[in-house]
């Protein structure tokens, strides 16, 4: 008996088929998410929703040899973004993604839309959050014609797979679009209305593990979950005692709590089992390392030495070699793209001396800077969550492919490293979610015991 997990990312879409009994991956396929829509506005980031559906359907077709044995489909999706649908359940707008910048545009008062909505409601909101987008469109009088509901791209895909007309939303995605209260897990409709928005556009909240419907060939489809929660579910051997460090384009640290907890500089996000994730999210990560690689390429291009090879392999090798040296490394603040709390913050390089002003130490300084920001989030964890940690689970290509960063992480957190056996953690987590939601397993602990395997230390 098989399960399918679909992860709808901003740049790629992945589908895996897993064996429900042992979690073995039977098939893994992926495609570039080419649904981006051109725009004359530098701040606009949108994707064509029906193109995303087409890409998912084409991946399902690639798996047709194994598809007959699939019992249920779980979906993970990029968080924060929204699109609008008609009463017939069809998209009447593009997907406005989490990268969209219209929330930073200014009102006549000189405040940004995101700041104004935060002040009106008391919620901490940022550009790219779905209800900031809804606030902008409402204030500008640009709500899509024929729109009756808003939803996430994951829920829209679920609707199309099972021919459902009305979107619904899981709390993990609902919290990501804003104006969502914890621990009672409800939209604050009163504050939304007071800010001048129509609450009728909100999708109905569903209980965890709710089935959206059945496909034409009889597969159960669950409403989508957020990719952060799905990645945690797909990466850890057990919820408690594990610190998850994910380094991709951005980076995050995530820790599970069975009870609602607030902690400075950390975001508390609802988890599917009724618990919570405490998340420290950085806008840096692999994106900062990419910036350094581009810098080296630009230097070589300026001096006429550039070829078409990637510099990452050489950078990683130089970092490993530098770790055995006693030369003090540069101190690099890698907040080149700002932070959630301070979007206009810039990066920095300190401690330059004749002994360390070289490419090797600059590379090591960048890697330390990426991890230092995440370690700072970890230090904000309350003692009851920090002290029981016994395992450091690492995911994302930013750290999977960088042995120097792995060594630094092991030293920084003083915990043994564990690599999830499935690299597409969010898609795998979606399949584990499908196992519970379809009734194959009674809870996530049982599902993880059967389906999740791990590899310790270096990979």
C-alpha positions in Angstrom: 0.0 0.0 0.0 1.4 3.3 -1.1 1.1 7.0 -0.1 1.9 10.1 -2.1 3.4 13.3 -0.8 3.4 16.5 -2.9 5.5 19.5 -2.0 4.7 22.7 -3.9 7.7 25.0 -3.5 8.3 28.4 -5.0 11.0 27.2 -7.4 10.2 23.5 -7.7 7.5 20.9 -7.2 8.2 17.4 -5.9 6.1 14.3 -5.7 7.2 11.1 -3.9 5.4 7.8 -3.6 6.2 5.9 -0.4 5.5 2.5 1.0 3.1 2.9 3.9 4.6 0.0 5.9 8.2 1.1 6.1 8.5 4.6 4.5 10.6 3.3 1.6 10.5 5.7 -1.3 9.1 3.9 -4.4 9.2 6.8 -6.8 10.5 10.4 -6.6 9.8 12.9 -9.4 10.2 16.7 -9.6 9.8 19.6 -11.9 10.8 23.2 -12.0 8.0 25.5 -11.0 7.8 27.6 -14.1 4.5 29.3 -13.1 6.2 32.7 -12.4 4.3 35.5 -14.1 6.2 38.5 -15.6 5.5 41.9 -14.1 6.4 45.5 -14.7 6.5 46.1 -11.0 9.8 45.3 -9.3 7.9 44.4 -6.0 5.4 42.0 -7.5 5.9 38.2 -7.2 3.1 36.1 -8.6 2.5 32.7 -10.1 -0.1 31.2 -12.4 -2.2 28.9 -10.1 -3.5 26.6 -12.9 0.0 26.1 -14.2 1.0 24.8 -10.8 -2.0 22.4 -11.0 -0.8 21.3 -14.5 2.7 20.6 -13.2 1.3 18.5 -10.3 -0.9 16.5 -12.7 2.1 15.9 -15.0 4.1 14.5 -12.0 1.3 12.2 -11.1 1.3 11.0 -14.7 5.0 10.2 -14.4 4.2 7.9 -11.5 1.4 6.1 -13.3 3.1 2.7 -13.0 2.9 2.9 -9.2 -0.2 5.1 -8.9 -2.8 2.4 -8.7 -1.5 1.3 -5.3 -1.6 4.9 -3.8 -4.2 5.1 -1.1 -3.9 8.8 0.0 -2.3 12.1 -1.0 -0.8 14.6 1.4 0.2 18.1 0.2 2.8 20.5 1.5 3.0 24.0 0.2 4.9 27.3 0.3 3.5 29.4 3.2 2.1 32.9 3.5 0.9 33.3 -0.2 -2.7 33.4 -1.3 -4.9 33.4 -4.4 -8.6 34.0 -4.9 -11.2 31.5 -6.2 -14.7 31.9 -7.7 -17.9 30.2 -6.4 -17.1 27.4 -8.9 -13.8 26.8 -7.2 -11.6 28.2 -10.0 -8.7 30.6 -9.7 -9.7 34.2 -10.5 -6.3 35.7 -9.6 -2.6 34.7 -9.6 -1.0 33.2 -6.6 0.6 36.2 -4.8 3.6 34.5 -3.2 5.5 35.0 0.1 8.1 36.9 -1.8 5.7 39.6 -3.0 6.6 43.1 -1.8 3.4 45.1 -2.1 3.1 45.1 1.7 6.1 47.4 1.8 4.5 50.0 -0.5 3.4 53.2 1.3 0.0 54.6 2.1 -0.6 58.4 2.1 0.3 58.4 5.8 3.8 57.3 4.9 3.4 53.9 6.6 3.7 50.7 4.7 0.6 48.5 4.3 2.1 45.8 6.5 3.0 48.3 9.2 -0.5 49.9 9.1 -2.2 46.6 9.3 0.0 45.6 12.2 -0.8 48.8 14.1 -4.5 48.4 13.4 -4.7 44.8 14.6 -1.8 44.4 17.1 -0.5 41.4 15.1 3.1 41.2 13.8 2.6 41.1 10.1 5.0 41.3 7.1 4.8 41.8 3.4 4.0 38.6 1.6 1.6 37.4 4.3 -1.7 36.6 2.6 -3.9 39.0 4.7 -1.4 41.8 4.1 -2.0 41.2 0.4 -5.8 41.1 1.0 -5.5 44.4 3.0 -3.6 46.0 0.1 -6.1 44.8 -2.6 -9.0 46.0 -0.4 -7.6 49.4 0.2 -6.7 49.8 -3.5 -10.1 48.6 -4.7 -8.5 45.8 -6.7 -10.0 42.6 -5.4 -10.4 40.2 -8.3 -13.7 40.1 -10.1 -15.7 37.0 -9.2 -13.7 36.2 -6.1 -15.6 34.7 -3.2 -12.8 33.1 -1.2 -9.0 33.2 -0.7 -6.8 30.2 -0.1 -3.3 28.8 -0.3 -1.8 27.2 -3.4 -1.7 23.8 -1.7 -5.4 24.0 -0.9 -6.2 25.0 -4.5 -4.3 22.0 -5.8 -6.3 19.8 -3.3 -9.5 21.3 -4.7 -8.6 20.5 -8.2 -7.5 17.0 -7.5 -10.8 16.0 -6.0 -13.1 18.5 -7.8 -14.0 20.4 -4.6 -15.6 23.9 -5.1 -15.0 25.5 -1.7 -11.5 25.9 -0.1 -10.7 25.0 3.5 -7.5 25.5 5.4 -5.5 23.8 8.0 -4.2 25.8 11.0 -0.6 25.4 9.9 -1.3 27.4 6.7 -3.9 29.6 8.3 -1.4 30.9 10.8 1.0 31.8 8.0 -1.3 34.2 6.2 -1.8 36.4 9.4 -4.4 37.5 11.9 -4.5 34.1 13.4 -4.7 33.7 17.2 -3.0 31.1 19.3 -3.6 28.9 21.3 -7.3 28.9 20.3 -6.4 28.6 16.6 -8.9 31.0 15.1 -8.8 33.9 12.7 -9.4 37.2 14.5 -12.3 38.2 12.3 -13.3 41.2 14.5 -9.9 42.8 13.9 -9.9 41.9 10.3 -13.3 43.6 9.8 -12.2 46.6 11.9 -9.3 47.0 9.5 -11.8 47.4 6.6 -11.6 43.9 5.2 -14.4 41.4 4.3 -14.1 38.3 6.5 -16.3 36.3 4.1 -13.2 35.8 2.0 -11.6 33.7 4.7 -11.7 29.9 4.1 -13.2 27.7 6.7 -10.8 26.2 9.2 -10.6 22.4 9.3 -9.5 20.0 12.0 -6.1 18.4 11.6 -6.0 15.5 9.2 -9.2 16.4 7.4 -9.8 14.8 4.0 -10.7 17.3 1.3 -12.2 14.6 -0.9 -11.4 11.7 -3.3 -9.8 11.9 -6.7 -11.7 10.4 -9.7 -9.7 7.2 -9.3 -10.4 6.9 -5.5 -7.4 8.4 -3.8 -8.1 10.4 -0.6 -6.7 13.9 -0.7 -6.0 15.8 2.5 -6.0 19.6 2.9 -2.5 21.1 2.6 -0.1 21.7 5.5 2.6 24.3 5.7 6.0 23.4 4.3 7.8 24.2 7.6 5.6 21.8 9.5 5.8 19.2 6.8 9.6 19.4 6.7 9.8 18.9 10.5 7.5 15.9 10.2 9.6 14.5 7.4 13.0 15.1 9.0 12.9 14.1 12.6 12.8 10.6 14.2 10.6 11.9 17.0 9.0 15.2 17.9 10.6 15.8 21.3 14.4 16.0 21.9 15.2 17.0 18.3 16.4 20.4 17.1 15.9 20.7 13.3 18.3 23.0 11.4 17.2 23.6 7.8 19.5 25.6 5.5 18.2 26.1 2.0 17.7 29.5 0.4 16.7 30.8 3.8 17.3 29.0 7.1 15.3 28.0 10.2 15.6 26.3 13.5 12.5 24.4 14.7 11.7 22.7 18.0 8.5 20.9 19.0 6.5 21.8 22.1 3.4 19.9 23.1 2.1 23.0 24.8 1.7 26.6 23.7 4.8 28.7 24.5 5.8 32.2 23.6 9.5 33.1 23.4 11.2 36.4 22.3 12.5 36.4 18.7 10.8 33.1 18.0 7.6 32.4 16.2 5.1 29.9 17.6 3.4 28.0 14.8 0.6 25.4 15.2 1.5 21.8 14.5 -0.9 19.2 13.1 -1.1 17.0 16.3 -2.3 19.9 18.4 1.2 20.8 19.5 3.4 23.7 18.3 6.7 24.5 16.6 8.9 27.2 17.9 10.7 28.6 14.9 13.5 31.0 14.4 13.5 32.0 10.7 16.3 33.8 9.0 16.1 35.4 5.6 19.7 34.4 5.2 21.2 30.9 4.7 22.2 29.5 1.4 21.2 32.9 -0.2 24.1 34.6 1.7 26.5 31.8 0.6 25.2 32.3 -2.9 26.0 36.0 -2.6 29.6 35.2 -1.7 29.9 32.8 -4.7 28.6 35.5 -7.0 31.2 37.9 -5.5 34.0 35.5 -6.3 32.6 35.1 -9.8 32.5 38.8 -10.3 36.1 39.2 -9.2 37.2 36.6 -11.7 35.0 38.1 -14.4 36.5 41.5 -13.7 40.0 40.1 -14.2 39.1 38.0 -17.2 39.5 34.7 -15.5 35.9 33.4 -15.4 34.8 30.0 -16.7 31.4 28.4 -16.5 32.1 26.1 -13.5 30.4 26.6 -10.2 32.7 27.8 -7.4 30.8 26.0 -4.6 32.9 22.9 -4.7 36.1 24.9 -4.3 34.6 27.1 -1.6 33.5 24.1 0.4 37.0 22.5 0.1 38.7 25.7 1.2 36.4 26.0 4.2 37.3 22.4 5.3 41.0 23.1 4.9 40.7 26.4 6.9 39.0 24.7 9.8 42.2 23.0 10.8 44.1 26.3 10.9 44.5 28.4 14.1 44.1 31.7 12.3 41.1 33.6 13.8 38.3 33.8 11.4 36.5 37.0 10.3 33.3 37.8 12.0 30.6 38.1 9.4 27.0 39.2 10.0 25.1 37.5 7.2 21.9 39.5 7.5 22.4 40.9 3.9 18.7 40.6 3.2 17.5 42.0 6.5 15.6 40.1 9.2 11.9 39.6 9.9 12.1 42.2 12.7 14.4 44.6 10.9 13.9 44.2 7.2 16.4 47.0 6.4 19.3 45.6 8.4 22.5 45.0 6.4 25.4 42.5 6.7 28.8 43.2 8.1 32.4 42.0 8.1 34.5 42.6 11.2 37.8 41.7 12.7 39.9 42.0 9.5 43.6 41.6 10.0 46.5 40.9 7.6 46.4 37.2 8.7 42.8 36.5 7.9 42.0 38.8 5.0 41.9 36.0 2.4 39.2 34.0 0.5 39.5 31.0 2.9 38.7 32.9 6.0 36.0 34.9 4.3 34.3 31.7 3.4 34.6 30.3 6.9 33.3 33.6 8.3 30.2 33.4 6.1 29.5 29.9 7.2 29.9 30.8 10.9 27.7 33.9 10.4 24.8 31.8 8.9 25.0 29.3 11.8 25.5 32.1 14.5 22.2 33.6 13.5 20.4 30.3 13.9 22.3 29.6 17.2 21.0 32.9 18.4 17.5 31.7 17.9 18.3 28.5 19.7 19.5 30.4 22.8 16.0 32.0 23.0 14.4 28.7 23.6 13.0 28.2 27.1 15.0 25.8 29.3 12.3 23.1 29.3 12.7 22.8 25.5 16.5 23.5 25.3 17.8 21.2 27.9 16.2 17.9 26.7 17.6 18.2 23.2 19.7 15.2 22.3 19.8 15.2 18.5 20.5 17.8 15.8 18.6 16.9 12.6 19.9 18.8 9.6 18.2 19.3 6.3 18.4 21.4 3.1 21.1 21.4 0.5 22.9 24.3 2.1 24.2 22.0 4.8 23.8 18.6 3.2 26.4 19.5 0.6 28.8 21.3 2.9 30.9 19.1 5.2 32.6 22.2 6.8 29.3 23.6 7.8 28.3 20.2 9.2 31.4 20.2 11.3 30.8 23.7 12.5 27.2 22.8 13.4 28.3 19.8 15.4 30.6 21.9 17.5 28.3 24.9 17.8 25.3 22.9 19.2 27.3 20.1 20.8 24.9 17.5 19.5 25.3 14.5 17.2 24.1 15.2 13.6 21.3 13.2 12.0 20.4 13.3 8.3 16.9 12.4 7.3 17.0 9.5 4.8 14.7 11.3 2.4 16.2 14.5 1.1 12.8 15.9 0.0 11.7 16.3 3.6 8.5 18.3 3.0 7.2 15.9 0.4 8.0 12.9 2.7 6.4 14.7 5.6 3.3 15.2 3.5 3.1 11.5 2.9 3.4 10.8 6.7 0.6 13.3 7.2 -1.4 11.3 4.6 -0.8 8.1 6.5 -2.4 9.5 9.6 -5.1 11.5 7.9 -6.3 8.5 5.9 -6.4 6.3 9.0 -3.6 4.0 8.2 -1.9 5.0 11.5 -3.7 6.3 14.6 -1.2 9.0 15.3 2.1 10.6 14.2 4.3 8.8 16.7 3.1 5.4 15.3 3.6 6.6 11.7 7.1 7.9 12.4 8.1 4.7 14.1 7.1 2.7 11.0 8.0 5.1 8.2 10.9 7.3 9.4 14.5 6.1 9.2 17.6 8.2 9.7 21.4 8.2 9.1 23.6 9.4 11.9 26.6 11.7 11.3 28.1 12.7 8.0 26.6 11.9 4.7 
